[in-house]
Amino acid sequence: MKDLMNMMKQAKAMQEKMAELQEDVKAVEVSGQSGGGLVTVTLRGTGEMAGLVVDPSLMKEDEKDILEDLIVAAHADAHAKLQLAIQEKTEQMTSGLNLPAGMKFPF
């Protein structure tokens, strides 16, 4: 019976940690760059794009394809940074929980 109570306590702790993690992730903002900083994309923890900055030197009609590629690359950079930040926050939040080896959180 004690094992069941401990499992229930752990489940409640995991639920609380998950809610806290979700709130922390919402507050995260990361920026990715491309073209040596000529294009910057900022993403929120929810994945929503919060900003796009394009250096005016890229605003040339004949370089439209380059600009589009740089925006995509900056977004990919920001997305990779966001995933890393979420992973780090998840590891920090779950470090005190006794999860079975190999178990990913969130499930």
TIBANU-631475 format. One line per 4 residues: number of its first residue (from 1); their letters; for each residue x, y, z of N, C-alpha, C. Coordinates in steps of 0.001 Angstrom, whole numbers, always signed. Example, Ala and Ser with C-alpha at 12.3 -4.5 7.8 and 13.67 -1.06 7.14 Angstrom:
TIBANU-631475
1) AS) +13190 -5690 +7800 +12300 -4500 +7800 +13200 -3300 +7800 | +12850 -2250 +7080 +13670 -1060 +7140 +12900 +30 +7870 $
//
This chain:
TIBANU-631475
1) MKDL) +823 -1202 +0 +0 +0 +0 +862 +1259 +0 | +2004 +1176 +716 +2899 +2334 +737 +3452 +2623 -656 | +3720 +1554 -1418 +4222 +1747 -2773 +3213 +2488 -3642 | +1945 +2151 -3477 +897 +2817 -4232 +816 +4290 -3850 $
5) MNMM) +935 +4586 -2584 +899 +5981 -2123 +2102 +6754 -2677 | +3272 +6112 -2680 +4463 +6764 -3231 +4302 +7025 -4723 | +3722 +6055 -5432 +3491 +6231 -6861 +2508 +7383 -7111 | +1498 +7483 -6289 +522 +8560 -6426 +1180 +9920 -6169 $
9) KQAK) +2048 +9971 -5163 +2761 +11212 -4867 +3677 +11593 -6025 | +4353 +10603 -6599 +5246 +10869 -7722 +4446 +11339 -8942 | +3306 +10721 -9167 +2468 +11118 -10305 +1996 +12559 -10128 | +1607 +12915 -8919 +1180 +14293 -8645 +2353 +15251 -8818 $
13) AMQE) +3534 +14864 -8360 +4720 +15717 -8514 +5052 +15908 -9996 | +4941 +14831 -10785 +5216 +14940 -12211 +4197 +15856 -12885 | +2948 +15755 -12480 +1901 +16600 -13046 +2179 +18070 -12735 | +2592 +18362 -11506 +2915 +19732 -11121 +4131 +20242 -11883 $
17) KMAE) +5145 +19379 -12024 +6353 +19757 -12769 +6018 +20032 -14226 | +5146 +19228 -14802 +4763 +19405 -16198 +4056 +20737 -16396 | +3166 +21091 -15493 +2462 +22373 -15580 +3448 +23529 -15440 | +4383 +23391 -14531 +5408 +24418 -14343 +6301 +24526 -15586 $
21) LQED) +6653 +23378 -16153 +7477 +23357 -17354 +6766 +24053 -18508 | +5482 +23782 -18676 +4720 +24405 -19756 +4706 +25924 -19612 | +4580 +26414 -18396 +4598 +27863 -18166 +5986 +28432 -18446 | +7025 +27735 -18009 +8398 +28194 -18255 +8702 +28238 -19748 $
25) VKAV) +8253 +27227 -20480 +8515 +27160 -21916 +7828 +28317 -22637 | +6640 +28688 -22199 +5935 +29810 -22827 +6749 +31103 -22743 | +7522 +31246 -21671 +8283 +32473 -21442 +9598 +32518 -22225 | +9998 +31410 -22809 +11272 +31351 -23529 +11171 +32120 -24845 $
29) EVSG) +12202 +32867 -25155 +12347 +33493 -26463 +13773 +33271 -26927 | +13926 +32831 -28162 +15251 +32618 -28741 +15302 +33288 -30105 | +16521 +33660 -30490 +16714 +34271 -31806 +17708 +33452 -32603 | +17417 +33316 -33875 +18324 +32651 -34803 +18727 +33632 -35882 $
33) QSGG) +19934 +33438 -36393 +20440 +34361 -37403 +20959 +33616 -38613 | +21042 +34350 -39707 +21670 +33832 -40919 +22296 +35001 -41658 | +23122 +34652 -42626 +23764 +35699 -43412 +24656 +36589 -42582 | +25316 +36002 -41585 +26204 +36799 -40742 +25465 +37848 -39938 $
37) GLVT) +24236 +37564 -39588 +23442 +38488 -38783 +22575 +39429 -39598 | +22537 +39245 -40899 +21708 +40116 -41739 +20221 +39821 -41580 | +19887 +38582 -41175 +18497 +38202 -40931 +18423 +37574 -39546 | +17473 +38040 -38741 +17257 +37497 -37404 +15783 +37147 -37243 $
41) VTLR) +15534 +35926 -36779 +14180 +35471 -36482 +14111 +35186 -34984 | +13077 +35688 -34328 +12863 +35428 -32904 +11615 +34570 -32756 | +11768 +33463 -32007 +10650 +32555 -31745 +10339 +32523 -30260 | +9059 +32386 -29949 +8622 +32174 -28564 +8627 +30673 -28280 $
45) GTGE) +8556 +30331 -27015 +8554 +28932 -26605 +7415 +28132 -27188 | +6359 +28799 -27581 +5212 +28132 -28193 +5454 +27823 -29662 | +6581 +28318 -30210 +6889 +28132 -31617 +6430 +29304 -32468 | +5699 +30222 -31880 +5198 +31393 -32598 +6357 +32341 -32907 $
49) MAGL) +6362 +32872 -34132 +7397 +33833 -34500 +7068 +35169 -33849 | +8011 +35672 -33061 +7805 +36928 -32355 +8412 +38106 -33094 | +9353 +37824 -33993 +9974 +38932 -34696 +10809 +38486 -35878 | +10973 +39402 -36807 +11807 +39184 -37985 +12498 +40501 -38283 $
53) VVDP) +13824 +40461 -38340 +14599 +41651 -38658 +15435 +41336 -39887 | +15299 +42174 -40910 +16039 +42006 -42153 +16850 +43269 -42397 | +18145 +43094 -42589 +19013 +44229 -42892 +18562 +44865 -44209 | +18451 +46188 -44248 +17990 +46870 -45467 +18847 +46584 -46705 $
57) SLMK) +20089 +46199 -46504 +20950 +45919 -47661 +20461 +44721 -48469 | +19583 +43908 -47875 +19045 +42736 -48569 +17777 +43039 -49351 | +17307 +44266 -49283 +16046 +44641 -49916 +16257 +45038 -51376 | +16738 +44087 -52153 +16962 +44336 -53571 +16123 +43331 -54355 $
61) EDEK) +15426 +43803 -55332 +14516 +42954 -56095 +15213 +41742 -56708 | +16425 +41934 -57196 +17123 +40827 -57848 +17714 +39833 -56847 | +17612 +40109 -55549 +18120 +39204 -54519 +16999 +38614 -53671 | +15806 +38579 -54210 +14638 +38054 -53497 +14859 +36611 -53038 $
65) DILE) +15393 +35767 -53920 +15630 +34360 -53570 +16617 +34224 -52420 | +17639 +35047 -52427 +18634 +35015 -51345 +17977 +35382 -50029 | +17174 +36437 -50046 +16482 +36876 -48832 +15569 +35780 -48298 | +14815 +35159 -49173 +13915 +34080 -48745 +14701 +32936 -48118 $
69) DLIV) +15829 +32563 -48723 +16665 +31488 -48174 +17229 +31866 -46811 | +17621 +33125 -46669 +18172 +33580 -45388 +17110 +33576 -44291 | +15881 +33922 -44636 +14797 +33889 -43647 +14540 +32457 -43199 | +14492 +31545 -44144 +14290 +30129 -43799 +15437 +29624 -42933 $
73) AAHA) +16659 +29983 -43271 +17821 +29543 -42496 +17808 +30130 -41085 | +17438 +31396 -40957 +17365 +32022 -39635 +16273 +31364 -38795 | +15156 +31026 -39427 +14078 +30339 -38711 +14554 +28964 -38240 | +15250 +28241 -39087 +15764 +26918 -38713 +16736 +27038 -37546 $
77) DAHA) +17583 +28063 -37553 +18531 +28291 -36464 +17786 +28578 -35158 | +16781 +29445 -35229 +15993 +29765 -34038 +15249 +28532 -33532 | +14707 +27746 -34444 +13970 +26538 -34058 +14885 +25551 -33344 | +16096 +25362 -33843 +17054 +24450 -33198 +17401 +24955 -31802 $
81) KLQL) +17592 +26260 -31656 +17894 +26839 -30340 +16712 +26683 -29394 | +15505 +26833 -29915 +14309 +26676 -29093 +14191 +25237 -28584 | +14418 +24270 -29461 +14345 +22872 -29054 +15377 +22565 -27973 | +16572 +23114 -28108 +17621 +22917 -27107 +17226 +23557 -25779 $
85) AIQE) +16670 +24760 -25826 +16243 +25436 -24602 +15136 +24660 -23902 | +14192 +24122 -24663 +13107 +23331 -24072 +13670 +22051 -23458 | +14597 +21410 -24139 +15213 +20193 -23620 +15946 +20484 -22304 | +16690 +21591 -22261 +17412 +21946 -21040 +16457 +22226 -19891 $
89) KTEQ) +15372 +22959 -20164 +14383 +23238 -19119 +13728 +21951 -18632 | +13442 +21039 -19559 +12827 +19765 -19198 +13763 +18967 -18289 | +15038 +18932 -18640 +16004 +18200 -17820 +16133 +18821 -16432 | +16125 +20159 -16353 +16194 +20827 -15057 +14976 +20492 -14202 $
93) MTSG) +13806 +20507 -14828 +12564 +20292 -14088 +12406 +18847 -13624 | +12925 +17916 -14383 +12712 +16501 -14051 +13885 +15885 -13312 | +14909 +16665 -13025 +16104 +16096 -12389 +15810 +15503 -11005 | +14841 +16032 -10288 +14530 +15526 -8966 +13564 +14358 -8953 $
97) LNLP) +12993 +14043 -10103 +12026 +12944 -10173 +12760 +11642 -10459 | +12324 +10589 -9877 +12930 +9282 -10098 +12233 +8573 -11249 | +12513 +9049 -12465 +11920 +8441 -13645 +12731 +7216 -14038 | +12079 +6197 -14562 +12813 +5013 -15027 +13806 +5385 -16112 $
101) AGMK) +14909 +4674 -16188 +15939 +4939 -17173 +15359 +4889 -18585 | +15727 +5856 -19399 +15278 +5901 -20783 +13921 +6525 -20997 | +13228 +6901 -19929 +11903 +7488 -20073 +12045 +8952 -20468 | +11373 +9324 -21518 +11397 +10701 -22013 +10286 +11489 -21347 $
105) FPF) +10560 +12759 -21064 +9576 +13624 -20445 +9544 +14916 -21234 | +8449 +15451 -21695 +7130 +14877 -21529 +6954 +13651 -22402 | +6029 +12823 -21994 +5828 +11503 -22591 +5475 +11690 -24010 $
//
